[in-house]
Amino acid sequence: MVSASCWLGVIAPGLFAFWNIGVLDVKTGVISTALLWGAVTAAVSPLALAGDSFARGTEAFKKGNYSDALAAFQHELNAGNDSANLQYNLGITLYKLERYGAAAGYFRQLGGDPDWRDLAEFQLGLVAERQGRRTSAVEHYRAAAAGRSERLRRLAGTRLAALAASPRQAPEPSPWLGIASLSLGYDDNAYALQNDLLLDPSVGEDSYSELFAWGQYQLQGDARDGWRLHGFGYGRRYADLSDLDLGSYRVGLSRDMQVGGWQVELGGAGELVSLGGEQVTQEIGLVGRARQDIGDAELTLSYAPGHFSGRGDYGYLDGWRQRFDAKWEQPLGPFILDALYRLDLNDREDLDTVSGGHYSYSPTRQTVGMELAWPLLSGWEVSAGADYRSSRYAGTNSLVDSDGVEKQRQRDGERLRTWLGAEVRLQPRLQLAGKLMVTDNSENFEIYTYDKSEASLSVRYSF
């Protein structure tokens, strides 16, 4: 999926038509893929011996297998090779994979080495151009143009001249960004009922349609430093079970900035949720999010406190939820790993009935999950994932369980979800995706125990 920063930083492809950046071969000390203007060489002595993984990485890069090259170079790094040419090769490979933030991290590490500084500045200029940061690109090219290498001075001068001669060749990014998605799906247990209560296999199963739209408008600055307005709308409509129709609408304002090497977002938002056409809750919340590239991986930390107000008969949902997230994205050979830890702390009014029953709606929840995505040729990607969630509700619940017996105890639950997905990019902005998800929810009150399967097919468009 294309990130917001990628769309906002898009550059006319012709700007880079002549820049075929290559990988430095440890045995020869030269970049193995020639530039149009000639091979750029580094003024350092190559390593006397190259590990097998380094050689494999170089060969894979030459063949255009950049994911395999990255895996081989990472293996060499983990084996203890911290040489400058390995760092350069990691940077170039990440650049080819369009992981510009991680690539820049390796090039910056070379900035303290006088033998590599000029080449690193030139590559940082290319990265900045790809990200749409013209001012930063000019600064890096000027630094390379003042260096010792005549060839790099000429190359950097050519880029500076091109930027000066055609200042509008890279079009200004649109302040608008959005995604729209339409899905059709099937749910074999839409009510999430205990299996024993489904006396008729057809009870609770239904098909549905979903519509999701998200958008943002850049009020000031850009994705790295600026203000933006954003929001989304979501709706699920069942073919028969209209009392389960779900709607959610959210709008927010965020300030993006860079703080100590972290990309930080601070903001607030409001959201309305409806069920069966009736408004259930409204939420007002804050969000703090910080993201940083660590080598070739990306770490995101967030904290989002929110206050909920139940509407009508849903007053028992009044109260606070505090959410803490830690996300990790890491390439693993040809795969991309996404891992998540989430902690939810709830403090709600809860529900007391006239018959003496007590239902807690204040769970402490912990979720851990991961997904492996496998990008394939011709725009295909397949994925598989799972998450596990444990819930422990505050206080002592008092209710009649599915066996007709009134029970009093603290409510505990576990949920395991697994899924398989596939998507194909039909056009640069148009995607088709399918997903199969299985949920198994088990609790110490049997009335809350259920399992379900869902299948969906979606078409998405980015603009």
MIBA-585758 format. One record per residue (C-alpha): residue in one letter; y, z, x. Coordinates in steps of 0.5 Angstrom, whole numbers, padded with zeros to 4 digits, always signed. Last residue first. Example, Ala and Ser with C-alpha at 12.3 -4.5 7.8 and 13.67 -1.06 7.14 Angstrom:
# MIBA-585758
s-0002+0014+0027 a-0009+0016+0025 
END
This chain:
# MIBA-585758
f+0019-0011-0013 s+0012-0008-0012 y+0007-0011-0018 r+0000-0007-0019 v-0006-0009-0024 s-0011-0004-0025 l-0018-0004-0027 s-0021+0003-0029 a-0028+0007-0030 e-0028+0015-0031 s-0034+0019-0031 k-0034+0026-0034 d-0037+0033-0033 y-0036+0040-0037 t-0036+0047-0036 y-0030+0051-0040 i-0034+0053-0045 e-0039+0056-0040 f-0034+0061-0038 n-0036+0063-0031 e-0034+0056-0029 s-0036+0049-0027 n-0033+0042-0027 d-0036+0036-0025 t-0032+0030-0024 v-0034+0022-0023 m-0029+0017-0021 l-0030+0009-0021 k-0024+0005-0019 g-0021-0002-0019 a-0015-0005-0016 l-0011-0012-0017 q-0005-0013-0013 l+0001-0017-0013 r+0007-0016-0008 p+0005-0021-0002 q+0000-0024-0007 l-0007-0023-0009 r-0008-0017-0005 v-0015-0014-0007 e-0017-0007-0008 a-0023-0003-0008 g-0025+0004-0010 l-0030+0009-0010 w-0029+0017-0013 t-0032+0024-0012 r-0029+0030-0016 l-0031+0037-0015 r-0028+0042-0019 e-0030+0050-0019 g-0028+0055-0024 d-0026+0063-0024 r-0024+0067-0030 q-0024+0074-0030 r-0028+0078-0035 q-0029+0079-0042 k-0034+0076-0046 e-0035+0075-0054 v-0041+0072-0055 g-0042+0065-0059 d-0046+0062-0054 s-0040+0057-0053 d-0036+0063-0050 v-0031+0068-0055 l-0025+0070-0051 s-0022+0076-0047 n-0020+0073-0040 t-0018+0079-0035 g-0012+0078-0031 a-0010+0072-0026 y-0014+0066-0026 r-0018+0064-0020 s-0019+0056-0019 s-0023+0053-0013 r-0022+0045-0012 y-0026+0040-0008 d-0024+0033-0007 a-0028+0027-0005 g-0026+0020-0003 a-0029+0013-0002 s-0025+0007+0000 v-0025-0001+0000 e-0019-0006+0002 w-0019-0013+0001 g-0013-0018+0003 s-0017-0023+0006 l-0020-0019+0011 l-0022-0012+0010 p-0018-0005+0010 w-0023+0001+0010 a-0020+0007+0007 l-0023+0014+0008 e-0021+0019+0003 m-0021+0027+0004 g-0020+0033+0000 v-0018+0040+0000 t-0016+0044-0006 q-0014+0051-0007 r-0012+0054-0014 t-0009+0061-0016 p-0009+0060-0024 s-0004+0063-0029 y-0006+0060-0036 s-0010+0066-0038 y-0013+0066-0045 h-0013+0073-0048 g-0016+0074-0055 g-0015+0080-0059 s-0015+0077-0066 v-0008+0076-0066 t-0008+0071-0060 d-0005+0073-0053 l-0004+0066-0049 d-0001+0066-0042 e+0006+0067-0040 r+0006+0064-0033 d+0006+0065-0026 n+0002+0060-0022 l+0001+0059-0015 d-0002+0052-0013 l-0005+0051-0006 r-0006+0044-0003 y-0010+0041+0003 l-0010+0034+0004 a-0014+0029+0008 d-0013+0021+0009 l-0017+0018+0014 i-0016+0010+0015 f-0022+0006+0018 p-0023+0001+0023 g-0024+0006+0028 l-0021+0012+0026 p-0014+0012+0024 q-0011+0018+0022 e-0007+0021+0016 w-0006+0028+0015 k-0003+0032+0009 a-0001+0039+0008 d+0002+0041+0001 f+0004+0048-0002 r+0006+0048-0010 q+0009+0054-0013 r+0009+0054-0021 w+0013+0058-0025 g+0013+0060-0032 d+0013+0058-0039 l+0006+0055-0041 y+0004+0061-0046 g+0010+0058-0050 y+0006+0052-0052 d+0006+0052-0060 g+0013+0049-0060 r+0015+0047-0053 g+0013+0050-0046 s+0018+0051-0041 f+0016+0050-0034 h+0020+0052-0027 g+0018+0049-0021 p+0017+0050-0013 a+0015+0044-0009 y+0014+0046-0002 s+0012+0040+0003 l+0008+0038+0010 t+0007+0031+0012 l+0003+0030+0018 e+0002+0022+0021 a-0003+0020+0026 d-0002+0015+0032 g+0001+0020+0037 i+0004+0026+0032 d+0008+0022+0027 q+0012+0027+0023 r+0014+0028+0016 a+0018+0034+0012 r+0018+0035+0005 g+0022+0040+0001 v+0022+0039-0007 l+0026+0043-0012 g+0024+0044-0020 i+0026+0043-0027 e+0020+0042-0032 q+0019+0041-0039 t+0013+0042-0043 v+0009+0040-0049 q+0013+0035-0053 e+0008+0032-0058 g+0006+0025-0059 g-0001+0027-0058 l+0001+0030-0051 s+0008+0030-0048 v+0011+0032-0041 l+0018+0032-0039 e+0020+0032-0032 g+0026+0034-0028 a+0028+0033-0021 g+0031+0036-0014 g+0032+0034-0007 l+0031+0035+0000 e+0027+0030+0004 v+0026+0031+0012 q+0023+0026+0017 w+0022+0031+0023 g+0024+0030+0030 g+0029+0036+0030 v+0032+0034+0023 q+0032+0027+0021 m+0035+0026+0014 d+0033+0024+0007 r+0037+0027+0001 s+0033+0027-0006 l+0035+0026-0013 g+0030+0026-0019 v+0028+0023-0025 r+0021+0025-0029 y+0017+0022-0035 s+0010+0024-0037 g+0006+0022-0043 l-0001+0023-0045 d-0005+0021-0052 l-0010+0026-0053 d-0009+0026-0060 s-0009+0019-0061 l-0017+0019-0060 d-0019+0012-0062 a-0016+0007-0057 y-0013+0012-0052 r-0006+0011-0050 r-0004+0014-0043 g+0003+0014-0041 y+0007+0015-0034 g+0015+0014-0033 f+0018+0015-0026 g+0024+0017-0022 h+0028+0016-0016 l+0036+0017-0014 r+0037+0016-0007 w+0041+0019-0002 g+0042+0018+0006 d+0039+0018+0013 r+0032+0015+0014 a+0031+0011+0008 d+0038+0008+0008 g+0045+0010+0007 q+0048+0012+0000 l+0046+0011-0007 q+0039+0008-0005 y+0036+0007-0012 q+0029+0009-0014 g+0023+0006-0018 w+0016+0008-0021 a+0013+0005-0027 f+0006+0007-0030 l+0002+0004-0036 e-0005+0006-0038 s-0010+0004-0043 y-0015+0007-0046 s-0023+0007-0048 d-0026+0013-0051 e-0032+0018-0051 g-0031+0024-0054 v-0037+0024-0059 s-0041+0018-0057 p-0047+0022-0054 d-0047+0026-0061 l-0049+0033-0060 l-0043+0033-0055 l-0042+0041-0055 d-0048+0042-0050 n-0044+0037-0045 q-0038+0042-0045 l-0032+0038-0047 a-0027+0035-0043 y-0024+0032-0049 a-0024+0025-0046 n-0031+0025-0044 d-0034+0018-0043 d-0027+0016-0041 y-0026+0008-0040 g-0020+0004-0037 l-0015-0001-0037 s-0009-0001-0033 l-0002-0003-0032 s+0002-0002-0026 a+0009-0002-0024 i+0012-0001-0017 g+0020+0000-0015 l+0025-0001-0010 w+0032-0002-0011 p+0038-0002-0005 s+0036-0009-0003 p+0035-0009+0004 e+0041-0013+0008 p+0038-0020+0010 a+0036-0021+0017 q+0039-0027+0019 r+0046-0024+0017 p+0048-0023+0024 s+0046-0029+0027 a+0050-0031+0033 a+0050-0023+0035 l+0043-0022+0034 a+0041-0028+0037 a+0045-0026+0043 l+0042-0019+0044 r+0035-0022+0043 t+0037-0027+0049 g+0040-0022+0053 a+0034-0017+0052 l+0029-0023+0055 r+0034-0025+0061 r+0034-0017+0063 l+0027-0017+0062 r+0026-0023+0067 e+0031-0020+0072 s+0027-0013+0072 r+0032-0008+0074 g+0035-0005+0068 a+0042-0006+0065 a+0039-0011+0060 a+0033-0006+0058 a+0039-0001+0056 r+0043-0006+0052 y+0036-0008+0048 h+0035-0001+0046 e+0042+0000+0044 v+0042-0007+0040 a+0036-0005+0037 s+0039+0002+0034 t+0045-0002+0031 r+0040-0007+0028 r+0035-0002+0025 g+0031-0006+0020 q+0025-0003+0022 r+0022-0009+0025 e+0029-0010+0029 a+0028-0002+0031 v+0021-0004+0034 l+0023-0010+0038 g+0028-0005+0041 l+0023+0000+0042 q+0019-0005+0046 f+0025-0007+0050 e+0027+0000+0052 a+0019+0001+0054 l+0020-0005+0059 d+0026-0002+0062 r+0023+0005+0062 w+0016+0003+0065 d+0017+0004+0073 p+0023+0009+0072 d+0018+0013+0068 g+0022+0018+0063 g+0022+0013+0058 l+0015+0012+0058 q+0014+0017+0053 r+0019+0014+0048 f+0014+0008+0048 y+0008+0012+0046 g+0013+0015+0040 a+0015+0008+0038 a+0008+0006+0037 a+0007+0012+0032 g+0013+0010+0028 y+0012+0003+0028 r+0005+0003+0025 e+0005-0005+0023 l-0002-0006+0026 k+0001-0010+0032 y+0006-0005+0033 l+0000+0000+0034 t-0003-0004+0039 i+0003-0005+0043 g+0004+0003+0043 l-0003+0004+0045 n-0003-0001+0050 y+0004+0002+0053 q+0000+0009+0053 l-0006+0006+0057 n-0001+0003+0062 a+0002+0010+0063 s-0004+0013+0065 d-0007+0019+0061 n-0014+0017+0061 g-0017+0024+0060 a-0023+0022+0055 n-0019+0023+0049 l-0014+0017+0052 e-0020+0012+0053 h-0023+0014+0046 q-0016+0012+0043 f-0016+0006+0047 a-0023+0004+0044 a-0021+0006+0037 l-0014+0002+0038 a-0017-0004+0040 d-0022-0004+0034 s-0016-0004+0029 y-0013-0009+0033 n-0018-0014+0033 g-0014-0020+0035 k-0019-0023+0040 k-0014-0021+0046 f-0014-0014+0043 a-0021-0013+0042 e-0022-0015+0050 t-0017-0010+0052 g-0020-0005+0048 r-0027-0006+0050 a-0024-0006+0057 f-0021+0001+0056 s-0027+0003+0053 d-0031+0001+0059 g-0027+0005+0063 a-0022+0002+0068 l-0022+0003+0076 a-0017+0002+0081 l-0012+0003+0076 p-0006-0002+0076 s+0000-0001+0081 v+0006-0001+0077 a+0012-0006+0077 a+0010-0008+0070 t+0009-0015+0068 v+0012-0019+0063 a+0008-0026+0062 g+0013-0032+0061 w+0018-0034+0056 l+0014-0036+0050 l+0010-0029+0051 a+0003-0029+0054 t-0002-0025+0052 s-0006-0021+0058 i+0000-0017+0060 v-0001-0016+0067 g-0003-0010+0071 t-0010-0014+0073 k-0015-0009+0072 v-0012-0005+0067 d-0010-0011+0062 l-0003-0010+0059 v-0003-0012+0052 g+0001-0017+0049 i+0007-0019+0045 n+0008-0025+0042 w+0015-0026+0041 f+0017-0033+0039 a+0017-0032+0031 f+0020-0026+0031 l+0027-0027+0027 g+0023-0032+0023 p+0019-0027+0019 a+0026-0025+0016 i+0026-0017+0017 v+0024-0012+0012 g+0026-0005+0013 l+0027-0003+0006 w+0020-0005+0004 c+0017-0002+0010 s+0021+0005+0009 a+0018+0005+0002 s+0011+0004+0004 v+0007-0002+0003 m+0000+0000+0000 
END
